Amino acid sequence: MFVGVYISVWFLLIALSNANKLHEKIFSNFFPVVSVLVPAYNEEEHIEKSLKSIAGLDYPKKKIEIIVIDNGSTDRTFEKAEKFRKEFSKKLKKIKLIKLPNPHKSEALNSGIKYATGEIVGVLDADTYVSEDCLKKMLPHFEDRQVGAVTNYVKPSPAKGIFASIQDIEYVFSSFSKKIISLLDALYIVPGTLSLIRKNVIKKIGFPDDTLTEDMDVALCILKRGYKISNCIDAVAYTVVPTTFIGLLKQRMRWYRGFVQNVVKHSDILFNKKYPHLGYFVFPFSSIIAIFVGVALTLILLTNITRNIILFVKRFLYIPFFDTIAIYTTIPLKTFSLSKLFIDPYSRIVYMMIFTGSLLALFVALRLQKIKIKEKILLFPLYFFVYYVLIMVFWLASVLTEIFRVKKKW
């Protein structure tokens, strides 16, 4: 309970005390050549829209370089990229296509860096597209020479289905949280949503290939080099989100296993004085411990539900079961009531405290971003009581598969 309440209070204090910095405008005359790397693997459905969004950026066209890296696609991704190059060859003079046999994202990005001529390198996944003013709003952050990378605000692209609708709420909170922790110089991810990185920085680091989430890996490497990662909440990118259970499972298993791998790989950041906010709070407390608590509470919840279902079947349908069940639970074996179907009174207090804190934090995030709460409020119960539990189950599965070294895939 303490962890959940503490994190919620911390989030609210940081958000409210920095409300005037959320939409801070930075004026600049910095207009460098920007090389946008677009790694693509079987993205024939989305790559044209992604590339056209780059071409449509409100930025001098002679200063935009597009490098598409097809890393082992078996569909028509490369043909769609070739079609784009022919169509926009007069408008954009710098369009390069690279075809690789190996479907590994890090290898694709590292190959792209070799061909990049810009002072700034951007990374845009082939299933993501950006708003017209995205680049102009992000580049001024590089006026601070200590800024090594700049990220933007990510929204799910419009899609049908309950999973897509719930993820809309998740992304509101997630993207807003990234802005908050960036104010503490503790942002530890540069996603493929047109994140921008100084070329001289990324050339020294490269994109690591020993974790499943190279965007987190490279961000931590940037921080270790003494640079900051900034976030521009007014620069918007739209990404395709999974609309099915299987699609969501595959995506989150890769994300969460990659998180575990990076925590192990960069464990020297934990409780390190060089990274006061990241090392002492954001990384260990609001990430690792929060996930552990969430998984633990979800296990207790699922255990209680399972046990009460067994009790219901045994007592009301007269189907025999053993009198003892060798699983941990906070509900005594001899009692059963509908009021205890989900959680016992003590756990209920913990859940309600965490739920209240999380709900308040979400309301603040929506309010400060000027998003209409009425449009989202009907999805809140599904998000907190169903989707959140599902995500915690994914976390548990990810940790277990990483412990048992199940084969990794990009």
URCOR-V414299 format. One record per pair of residues at least 24 apart in sequence whose C-alpha atoms are under 10 Angstrom apart, sorted by sequence separation. I is the first residue (numbers start at 1). J is the second residue. If there is no record, write none. Layout:
i	j
I	J
I	J
//
This chain:
i	j
130	154
151	175
189	213
190	214
191	215
201	225
303	327
304	328
305	329
307	331
311	335
312	336
34	59
129	154
130	155
153	178
189	214
190	215
191	216
197	222
263	288
303	328
304	329
308	333
311	336
312	337
359	384
33	59
66	92
73	99
128	154
152	178
153	179
189	215
190	216
201	227
303	329
304	330
307	333
311	337
312	338
358	384
33	60
34	61
43	70
65	92
66	93
67	94
68	95
69	96
70	97
71	98
72	99
73	100
74	101
122	149
128	155
151	178
152	179
188	215
189	216
190	217
191	218
302	329
303	330
304	331
308	335
309	336
31	59
32	60
33	61
34	62
35	63
36	64
37	65
38	66
39	67
40	68
41	69
42	70
64	92
65	93
66	94
67	95
68	96
69	97
70	98
71	99
72	100
73	101
120	148
121	149
122	150
128	156
129	157
151	179
188	216
189	217
190	218
191	219
259	287
260	288
300	328
301	329
303	331
308	336
31	60
33	62
34	63
35	64
36	65
37	66
38	67
39	68
40	69
41	70
42	71
44	73
48	77
51	80
55	84
62	91
63	92
64	93
65	94
66	95
67	96
68	97
69	98
70	99
71	100
72	101
73	102
74	103
120	149
122	151
128	157
187	216
188	217
189	218
190	219
259	288
299	328
300	329
301	330
307	336
308	337
312	341
355	384
33	63
34	64
35	65
36	66
37	67
38	68
39	69
40	70
41	71
42	72
43	73
44	74
45	75
47	77
51	81
61	91
62	92
63	93
64	94
65	95
66	96
67	97
68	98
69	99
70	100
71	101
72	102
73	103
127	157
188	218
189	219
190	220
299	329
300	330
308	338
355	385
32	63
33	64
34	65
35	66
36	67
37	68
38	69
39	70
40	71
41	72
42	73
43	74
44	75
45	76
46	77
47	78
61	92
62	93
63	94
64	95
65	96
66	97
67	98
68	99
69	100
70	101
71	102
72	103
151	182
188	219
189	220
31	63
32	64
33	65
34	66
35	67
36	68
37	69
38	70
39	71
40	72
41	73
42	74
43	75
44	76
45	77
48	80
52	84
60	92
61	93
62	94
70	102
71	103
72	104
150	182
187	219
188	220
190	222
197	229
308	340
309	341
40	73
41	74
42	75
43	76
44	77
47	80
48	81
51	84
55	88
61	94
70	103
71	104
72	105
187	220
188	221
189	222
196	229
308	341
309	342
41	75
42	76
43	77
44	78
46	80
47	81
48	82
51	85
70	104
71	105
186	220
188	222
195	229
196	230
307	341
308	342
41	76
42	77
43	78
44	79
45	80
48	83
49	84
70	105
71	106
188	223
195	230
305	340
306	341
307	342
308	343
41	77
42	78
44	80
48	84
52	88
55	91
69	105
71	107
72	108
151	187
187	223
195	231
304	340
305	341
306	342
40	77
41	78
43	80
44	81
47	84
51	88
55	92
71	108
150	187
154	191
186	223
304	341
305	342
40	78
43	81
69	107
70	108
71	109
147	185
151	189
152	190
155	193
185	223
304	342
305	343
69	108
150	189
151	190
152	191
154	193
190	229
216	255
303	342
304	343
68	108
69	109
149	189
150	190
151	191
152	192
153	193
154	194
188	228
189	229
190	230
301	341
302	342
303	343
304	344
40	81
68	109
69	110
149	190
151	192
152	193
187	228
188	229
190	231
194	235
212	253
213	254
214	255
217	258
301	342
302	343
67	109
69	111
151	193
152	194
153	195
185	227
186	228
187	229
194	236
195	237
212	254
213	255
216	258
217	259
220	262
224	266
300	342
301	343
69	112
151	194
152	195
185	228
186	229
187	230
193	236
194	237
211	254
212	255
213	256
215	258
216	259
220	263
300	343
301	344
67	111
68	112
150	194
151	195
152	196
184	228
185	229
186	230
187	231
193	237
212	256
213	257
214	258
217	261
218	262
224	268
67	112
150	195
151	196
183	228
184	229
185	230
192	237
193	238
212	257
213	258
214	259
217	262
220	265
221	266
224	269
66	112
67	113
149	195
150	196
151	197
182	228
183	229
184	230
185	231
193	239
211	257
212	258
213	259
216	262
217	263
220	266
223	269
301	347
149	196
150	197
182	229
183	230
192	239
211	258
212	259
213	260
216	263
300	347
301	348
67	115
148	196
149	197
150	198
181	229
182	230
183	231
210	258
211	259
212	260
213	261
214	262
217	265
226	274
67	116
77	126
148	197
149	198
181	230
182	231
211	260
212	261
213	262
217	266
220	269
226	275
65	115
66	116
147	197
148	198
149	199
181	231
182	232
211	261
212	262
224	274
297	347
301	351
65	116
147	198
148	199
179	230
180	231
210	261
211	262
223	274
224	275
65	117
148	200
149	201
178	230
179	231
210	262
223	275
64	117
65	118
145	198
148	201
149	202
178	231
179	232
180	233
297	350
64	118
142	196
148	202
178	232
179	233
211	265
297	351
63	118
67	122
142	197
176	231
178	233
210	265
223	278
65	121
66	122
67	123
68	124
70	126
138	194
142	198
175	231
65	122
68	125
69	126
138	195
139	196
176	233
68	126
138	196
175	233
35	94
36	95
37	96
38	97
39	98
40	99
135	194
35	95
134	194
135	195
294	354
41	102
42	103
135	196
41	103
40	103
41	104
130	193
39	103
40	104
41	105
128	192
129	193
130	194
39	104
40	105
127	192
128	193
129	194
39	105
125	191
126	192
127	193
128	194
39	106
41	108
123	190
124	191
125	192
126	193
39	107
40	108
122	190
123	191
124	192
125	193
39	108
40	109
123	192
124	193
125	194
38	108
39	109
54	124
122	192
123	193
124	194
149	219
37	108
38	109
122	193
123	194
124	195
148	219
37	109
39	111
122	194
123	195
124	196
37	110
39	112
51	124
57	130
58	131
59	132
121	194
122	195
123	196
149	222
168	241
37	111
38	112
50	124
51	125
56	130
57	131
58	132
59	133
121	195
122	196
123	197
148	222
149	223
167	241
37	112
50	125
51	126
53	128
54	129
56	131
57	132
58	133
59	134
121	196
122	197
147	222
148	223
167	242
36	112
37	113
50	126
51	127
53	129
54	130
56	132
57	133
58	134
59	135
120	196
121	197
122	198
147	223
164	240
165	241
167	243
35	112
36	113
49	126
50	127
51	128
52	129
53	130
54	131
55	132
56	133
57	134
58	135
59	136
120	197
121	198
122	199
148	225
164	241
35	113
37	115
47	125
48	126
49	127
50	128
51	129
52	130
53	131
54	132
57	135
58	136
119	197
120	198
121	199
148	226
149	227
150	228
151	229
152	230
153	231
163	241
164	242
165	243
37	116
46	125
47	126
48	127
49	128
50	129
51	130
53	132
57	136
119	198
120	199
121	200
147	226
148	227
149	228
150	229
151	230
152	231
153	232
154	233
163	242
164	243
35	115
36	116
46	126
47	127
49	129
50	130
54	134
118	198
119	199
120	200
121	201
146	226
147	227
148	228
149	229
150	230
151	231
152	232
153	233
154	234
157	237
158	238
163	243
164	244
35	116
45	126
46	127
47	128
48	129
49	130
54	135
118	199
119	200
120	201
121	202
146	227
147	228
148	229
149	230
150	231
151	232
152	233
153	234
154	235
155	236
156	237
157	238
158	239
159	240
161	242
162	243
163	244
167	248
34	116
35	117
36	118
43	125
44	126
45	127
46	128
47	129
117	199
120	202
121	203
145	227
146	228
147	229
148	230
149	231
150	232
151	233
152	234
153	235
154	236
155	237
156	238
157	239
158	240
159	241
161	243
162	244
163	245
33	116
34	117
35	118
43	126
44	127
46	129
116	199
145	228
146	229
147	230
152	235
153	236
154	237
155	238
156	239
157	240
158	241
159	242
160	243
161	244
33	117
34	118
35	119
36	120
37	121
38	122
39	123
40	124
41	125
42	126
43	127
144	228
146	230
151	235
152	236
153	237
154	238
155	239
156	240
157	241
159	243
164	248
33	118
34	119
35	120
36	121
37	122
38	123
39	124
40	125
41	126
151	236
152	237
153	238
154	239
155	240
156	241
163	248
32	118
33	119
34	120
35	121
36	122
37	123
38	124
39	125
40	126
41	127
113	199
144	230
151	237
155	241
156	242
32	119
33	120
34	121
35	122
36	123
37	124
38	125
39	126
40	127
142	229
302	389
31	119
32	120
33	121
34	122
35	123
36	124
37	125
38	126
39	127
141	229
142	230
301	389
31	120
36	125
37	126
38	127
113	202
114	203
141	230
186	275
38	128
113	203
141	231
185	275
186	276
187	277
188	278
298	388
299	389
141	232
185	276
186	277
187	278
298	389
302	393
110	202
123	215
138	230
140	232
184	276
185	277
186	278
297	389
298	390
110	203
113	206
138	231
139	232
184	277
185	278
186	279
298	391
299	392
113	207
138	232
184	278
188	282
294	388
295	389
298	392
299	393
110	205
111	206
137	232
138	233
186	281
187	282
188	283
294	389
297	392
298	393
110	206
111	207
137	233
138	234
181	277
182	278
186	282
187	283
295	391
296	392
109	206
110	207
137	234
138	235
181	278
186	283
294	391
295	392
296	393
299	396
109	207
110	208
134	232
137	235
138	236
184	282
294	392
295	393
298	396
107	206
108	207
109	208
110	209
134	233
136	235
137	236
293	392
294	393
295	394
106	206
107	207
134	234
135	235
292	392
295	395
296	396
34	135
106	207
107	208
133	234
134	235
135	236
181	282
291	392
294	395
295	396
105	207
106	208
107	209
133	235
134	236
294	396
105	208
106	209
131	234
132	235
133	236
134	237
292	395
31	135
105	209
106	210
131	235
132	236
291	395
292	396
31	136
34	139
104	209
106	211
109	214
130	235
131	236
132	237
291	396
30	136
106	212
130	236
131	237
32	139
105	212
106	213
129	236
130	237
131	238
28	136
31	139
104	212
105	213
106	214
129	237
130	238
28	137
30	139
31	140
105	214
106	215
128	237
129	238
130	239
27	137
29	139
30	140
128	238
129	239
26	137
28	139
29	140
30	141
127	238
128	239
129	240
25	137
26	138
27	139
28	140
30	142
127	239
128	240
26	139
27	140
28	141
30	143
124	237
126	239
127	240
128	241
26	140
27	141
28	142
29	143
125	239
126	240
127	241
25	140
26	141
28	143
124	239
125	240
25	141
26	142
27	143
26	143
234	369
256	391
260	395
233	369
257	394
253	391
256	394
257	395
260	398
261	399
252	391
256	395
257	396
259	398
260	399
54	194
255	395
256	396
257	397
258	398
259	399
249	390
253	394
256	397
257	398
258	399
261	402
249	391
252	394
253	395
256	398
257	399
260	402
248	391
251	394
252	395
253	396
255	398
256	399
257	400
260	403
249	393
250	394
253	397
254	398
257	401
258	402
245	390
249	394
252	397
253	398
257	402
248	394
252	398
253	399
256	402
257	403
249	397
253	401
249	398
253	402
258	408
257	408
258	410
39	192
22	176
38	192
254	408
37	192
38	193
253	408
254	409
255	410
38	194
254	410
22	179
37	194
21	179
22	180
36	194
21	180
36	195
250	409
251	410
36	196
15	176
19	180
22	183
35	196
15	177
18	180
21	183
34	196
35	197
34	197
15	179
16	180
34	198
35	199
15	180
18	183
34	199
11	177
14	180
15	181
14	181
12	180
15	183
11	180
14	183
11	181
14	184
53	237
177	361
173	358
177	362
176	362
50	238
173	361
174	362
177	365
50	239
173	362
176	365
172	362
173	363
175	365
176	366
173	364
174	365
170	362
173	365
176	368
46	239
169	362
172	365
173	366
176	369
46	240
172	366
212	408
214	410
169	366
172	369
211	408
212	409
213	410
211	409
212	410
172	371
211	410
209	410
25	232
169	376
24	232
168	376
169	377
22	231
23	232
24	233
25	234
22	232
23	233
24	234
166	376
169	379
22	233
23	234
165	376
168	379
169	380
22	234
166	379
170	383
165	379
166	380
169	383
166	382
167	383
162	379
166	383
170	387
165	383
166	384
170	388
162	382
163	383
167	387
166	387
163	387
7	281
7	282
11	286
10	286
7	285
8	286
6	285
7	286
6	286
7	287
3	285
4	286
3	286
7	290
4	289
3	289
4	290
3	290
4	293
3	293
4	294
3	294
1	293
106	410
104	409
105	410
103	409
104	410
103	410
5	350
8	353
12	357
23	368
1	347
4	350
8	354
11	357
12	358
15	361
22	368
23	369
4	351
7	354
8	355
11	358
22	369
1	349
2	350
5	353
6	354
8	356
9	357
12	360
13	361
16	364
20	368
1	350
4	353
5	354
8	357
9	358
12	361
15	364
16	365
19	368
1	351
4	354
5	355
7	357
8	358
11	361
12	362
15	365
19	369
1	352
2	353
3	354
4	355
5	356
6	357
7	358
8	359
9	360
10	361
1	353
2	354
4	356
5	357
8	360
9	361
12	364
16	368
1	354
4	357
5	358
8	361
11	364
12	365
15	368
4	358
7	361
8	362
11	365
41	410
//
